[in-house]
Amino acid sequence: MANKSNIQIIEEKLRKDGSVDNFWCIDNRITIRLGAVIFVLKGRGWAFDDARSGFVPGTKNWRYVLTSAPQEKKVDPDFIPGVGIVRKFQG
């Protein structure tokens, strides 16, 4: 099984908890560049609440609060990119 990328791990955290902060990423050895990951996610259609996102009170810890995420895509195990759907021969 392939390892999950930093972006995939952060996507799961956002879908589960609705927010992510840089201390969580550092504590879990995910990334120290959370802002760069958020930039990529915004480009993929994720939206964050600018009014509720910001510094956690009393810290220099930045939290991003999710407002919407793209629907998770269902993966067809018989789909090959560039080829289409390939069904196994039933003979």
C-alpha positions as CSV (number, residue, x, y, z in Angstrom):
1,M,0.0,0.0,0.0
2,A,1.3,3.4,-1.0
3,N,2.1,6.0,1.7
4,K,-0.3,8.9,1.9
5,S,1.0,12.3,0.8
6,N,1.1,15.3,3.2
7,I,-1.8,16.8,1.3
8,Q,-3.9,13.6,1.6
9,I,-3.3,13.5,5.4
10,I,-4.3,17.2,5.7
11,E,-7.4,16.6,3.5
12,E,-8.5,13.7,5.9
13,K,-7.9,15.9,9.0
14,L,-10.0,18.7,7.5
15,R,-12.9,16.4,6.5
16,K,-12.8,14.8,10.0
17,D,-12.4,17.9,12.2
18,G,-13.2,20.9,10.0
19,S,-9.9,22.6,10.8
20,V,-6.2,22.2,10.9
21,D,-3.3,24.2,12.5
22,N,0.4,24.4,12.0
23,F,1.2,22.9,15.5
24,W,-0.8,19.8,14.7
25,C,1.1,19.4,11.4
26,I,4.5,19.9,13.2
27,D,3.6,17.6,16.1
28,N,2.6,14.9,13.7
29,R,5.6,15.5,11.4
30,I,3.3,16.2,8.4
31,T,4.7,19.5,7.2
32,I,6.1,22.8,8.3
33,R,4.6,24.5,5.2
34,L,0.9,24.3,6.0
35,G,0.2,27.6,4.1
36,A,1.6,26.0,0.9
37,V,-0.6,23.0,1.3
38,I,-3.7,25.3,1.9
39,F,-2.8,27.2,-1.3
40,V,-2.8,23.9,-3.3
41,L,-6.1,22.9,-1.7
42,K,-7.7,26.2,-2.5
43,G,-6.7,25.6,-6.1
44,R,-8.5,22.3,-6.0
45,G,-11.8,23.9,-4.8
46,W,-11.4,23.8,-1.0
47,A,-12.8,26.9,0.8
48,F,-11.7,28.3,4.1
49,D,-13.5,30.7,6.5
50,D,-11.3,33.8,6.6
51,A,-13.3,35.3,9.5
52,R,-12.8,32.3,11.8
53,S,-9.3,31.3,10.5
54,G,-6.4,33.0,12.2
55,F,-4.2,32.9,15.3
56,V,-5.2,30.7,18.1
57,P,-5.7,33.1,21.1
58,G,-2.5,33.5,23.1
59,T,-0.3,31.7,20.6
60,K,1.5,32.1,17.3
61,N,-0.4,29.1,16.1
62,W,-2.4,29.6,12.9
63,R,-5.6,27.6,12.4
64,Y,-7.4,27.2,9.0
65,V,-11.2,26.6,9.3
66,L,-12.9,24.7,6.5
67,T,-16.1,26.0,5.0
68,S,-16.4,23.6,2.0
69,A,-14.6,20.7,0.4
70,P,-15.0,19.1,-3.0
71,Q,-16.9,15.8,-3.0
72,E,-14.7,12.8,-2.6
73,K,-14.4,10.9,-5.9
74,K,-15.3,7.3,-6.0
75,V,-12.6,5.3,-7.7
76,D,-13.6,2.6,-10.2
77,P,-11.0,-0.2,-9.8
78,D,-11.4,-1.1,-13.5
79,F,-10.7,2.5,-14.7
80,I,-7.3,3.2,-16.3
81,P,-6.5,6.8,-16.9
82,G,-6.2,7.5,-20.7
83,V,-7.8,4.2,-21.6
84,G,-11.2,4.1,-19.9
85,I,-13.0,1.3,-18.2
86,V,-11.4,-2.1,-18.6
87,R,-13.4,-5.1,-17.4
88,K,-11.7,-8.4,-16.8
89,F,-12.4,-11.1,-19.4
90,Q,-15.3,-13.3,-18.2
91,G,-14.7,-16.6,-20.1
